[in-house]
Amino acid sequence: MTTFVDRVELHVAAGNGGHGCASVHREKFKPLGGPDGGNGGRGGDVILVVDQDVTTLLEYHHSPHRKATNGKPGEGGHRSGKDGTDLVLPVPDGTVVLDKRGNVLADLIGQGTTFVAAQGGRGGLGNAALASARRKAPGFALLGEPGEGGEVVLELKTVADVALVGYPSAGKSSLISVLSAAKPKIADYPFTTLVPNLGVVTAGETVYTIADVPGLIPGASEGRGLGLEFLRHVERCSVLVHVLDTATLEADRDPVTDLDVIEAELRAYGAGLENRPRLVALNKVDVPDGRDLAELIRPDLEARGYRVFEVSAVSHEGLKELSYALAGIVAEHRAAQPVQQATRIVIRPQAVDDAGFTVTHEGEFFRVRGEKPERWVRQTDFANDEAVGYLADRLNRLGVEDELVKAGAKAGDGVAIGPDEDAVVFDWEPSLAAGAEMLGRRGEDHRLDAPRPAVTRRRDRQAERDEADQEFRAFDPFGEK
């Protein structure tokens, strides 16, 4: 059963925005009290956040589809819809977020670091928010925008200061078990380690982490064995330690050849590993033949510029010297890192001559692309004539009609707004006058300005009663005034 996963393909979908409400206030003696439709709620976001308690992407391997909740639609009485709930997904420290093409979207390092993988859609405005002096009683509301969705790739790159690299069964797991409190699986067969193991080492005043990477073999950078799957876990390390087996029983292997093979794989993998500081740990010197071989090859390795340590995970020989040497390199690397400064917010104002959209002639169509026009199209209910007229007004005010004329568009030409796969196509008519004709001018309801018949009749009856009362008071049956 899979217990460790360091790469998954995650399908995320943010919540859709709630639709706005088209409503008219009604109460006794006020049958048309004005628009009171509320706005729709915002859709929930899908957010990735670093959690130190999470060490694997296993959860997303089993459940790769994640969706946030939608916003609620608005209601009458100026009641806005409830916002959708954000979906927060915890990920391990060191998770890299990529798109399907392999482009890095975010590198999540440090507790609490967040990244919005999919943004929720905006809620649509209700007709109360759309009312104006020109459009007193809109008979429509804007639709909520759909939330973002797509696929992202999550890759875990272990955040460790030191990485132990070497052939399978070189003794890396044994070393990390005695240098730290980690308890990796240890056995006398190759590829015992199937997942990276992390341990914490204290050497003097320096505390650092050490990672035991699964064994590398020739061709690891091209996918042989487990190397390609786990070489990414050494990318962030400050120093590499070559763990060489001086007591191997394989006749065709020796420590120097093993070192050359591993170095070739690190260079082939790239990612800056060829320039990382290195130490060599000649392991298993507790075995007599291993000690003899270590003493034989040590001068050759030192001549190459390596610092060499003869160590044994069984007798603990040389481990203190190795741990303090690593601590010194880690401390030096940390001191060389730039001081973390406060995040600066860069504000880039829009250019004066930037219209916010483009118009291009593509064969039989004129295509309009831009954030605002495309968003307005998504928010429009095309079953409502008044809403379509409102869209035409917005596009006209933005200057789309003027740009279409400059591009050579004529009445009846096809105009597409949006990308190819999700475009809205219509026949263009300059200064399009749309709306509900029964309401007179678009957005105005003559019923709001009409006299109130019930109140008028009540006043007329009161005048008739007053006149009858005056006639009764003036009447004298005896002929006297």
Secondary structure, 3 states (H helix, E strand, C coil): CCCCCCEEEEEEECCCCCCCCCCECCECCECCCCECCCCCCCCCCEEEEECCCCCCCHHHHHCCEEECCCCCCCECCCECCCCCCCEEEEECCCEEEECCCCCEEEEECCCCCEEEEECCCCCCCCHHHHCCCCCCCCCCCCCCCCCCEEEEEEEECCCCCEEEECCCCCCHHHHHHHHCCCCCCCCCCCCCCCCCEEEEEEECCEEEEEEECCCCCCCHHHCCCCHHHHHHHHCCCCEEEEEEECCCCCCCCCHHHHHHHHHHHHHHHCCCHHHCCEEEEEECCCCHHHHHHHHHHHHHHHHCCCEEEECCCCCCCCHHHHHHHHHHHHHHHHHHCCCCCCCCCCCCCCCCCCCCCEEEEECCEEEEECHHHHHHHHCCCCCCHHHHHHHHHHHHHHCHHHHHHHCCCCCCCEEEECCHHHCEEEECCCCCCCCCHHHCCCCCCHHHHCCCHHHHHHHHHHHHHHHHHHHHHHCCCCCCC
